[in-house]
Amino acid sequence: MAGNEPRGLVVWVLGPQRYALQVAVVERIVAAMEVTPLPDAPDPVCGVINLQGRLLPVLNMRRRLGWPERELQLSDQLVVARSARRWLGFFVDAVEGVIDPPPDARIGAETLCAEIGSMAGVAKLADGLILIHDLERLLSSEQQRQLDDALAARVAA
C-alpha cells in the first residue's frame, strides 16, 4: 500500500457480522430509499436508484453474502462506493464508522485460503473479527457483463 493512500476501513453490519471496505472506495453513506427493479440484472443486483442524477445499481448484500433476506428497514443505510468499473450501492443494517487497525491486525485473504470469494482479508480486533471485502470482486465478470447490458437497456428505454 502506498504511503499516502488511506488505510482506514469503513465498518458496516449485516445481522451479527461486521464487514468492511477500504475507506478509499467509499464515497458516502445515505439513508435507505426505494429501489427501482432492473430487469435482466444479475442475481445480487436488486435494482437501481437515482442518486443526484446518477443511475446507481444497488446490490442485495444479504443475498450476496448468504444472509436471510428481510424487508428494508427505515434504519438501514446505503453505502455508496466506487469500483474500478462503476459506482455501486448496497444496503447494510448499520454503519459503525471508520477504523484504522494496525497492520499486524490484518490478515490477507491469500493467507487464509486460496479462494475466498469477495474477501480481501480479515481484521482481528479485541472485540472480534471484521471481514474485509474487495469491491472489485463483489460481482463476477459474467455478472458485470449482465449488469452492463441491463443498465444499457434501462437507459435506452
Secondary structure, 3 states (H helix, E strand, C coil): CCCCCCCCEEEEEECCEEEEEEHHHEEEEEECCCCECCCCCCCCEEEEEEECCEEEEEECHHHHHCCCCCCCCCCCEEEEEECCCCEEEEEECEEEEEECCCHHHEEEHHHHCCCCCCEEEEEEECCEEEEEECHHHCCCHHHHHHHHHHHHHHHHC
